[in-house]
Amino acid sequence: MNKCEYPGCKKTAQETFALVPLCKWHCDAIKEETQLYYGNLSPKYKIHRPMYCKIARLIPWSQVSRKEVNL
């Protein structure tokens, strides 16, 4: 299995989030962050989703990876 793609993590990837291989801890943390983000009516992207922002460039449909948005 591949390693977790979260910057600085050396654990083995056990799950994926948006096709990005992640260890269980980072995947669970980003899922929780996602639930909090979508529950907020006026989110500030980088403030409310800092963990997601670190892997956004790896997600094929992300605006960051398509160079539509810079973080």
N, C-alpha and C positions, 0 to 999 in steps of 0.2 A: 504494500500500500504506500501511497505517496505521503510526503510530510505535510503538515499543516501550512497553508499559504499565508497565515496571518503574520505580518512583519515581526521578526524576532522570535517566533515560536519554533521550537525544534521537535515538537511532539508529532506523533503519527496521526495522519488524518483518519478520522473514523466516520465522518459525515460530510455532506456538502451543503453549502448555502448558496443559492443562485449559481450552481455548477462549480463553485470554488471549494476545493478540498480543505476541510478544517478539522481540528481536533474537537472532541466533544465539548470542552469548556468554551472555546471561542464560538462554536456553532450555537450553543445554548445562549451565550451572552448576546450574540447578534440577533437571535430570534426574539429574546426579551426586549432588546433595544428597539427592534422593529415594531413590536406590539405597543410599546410606549410612544414611539414616533407617530404611528397611525392613529393613536387615540388623542393626539393633540391637534387642535384646529388650526393653529398658526405656528408651525414648527420652524425653527432656525436649523437648517440641515446639518451644518458642521457641529453645532452645539448638541443637538439631540441625537445625532447618529455618528459619533466619532469613530466607533469600531467599524461600522459599515463603510465609512469613507476610506478607511485604510485598505479595503479590498475592492472598492468600486471599480478601479481600473481593470480588474481581472474579470468582471462580469460582462459578458458579450453585449447585453442589451442596456447596460448602464450608460447614461448620458456622459459620464466621465470617460469611459472607454471609447465612446464614439466621438470624443473631443468636442462635445456640445457644451460642456460645463467644466470649469477648472475648480479643483478644490485646493 
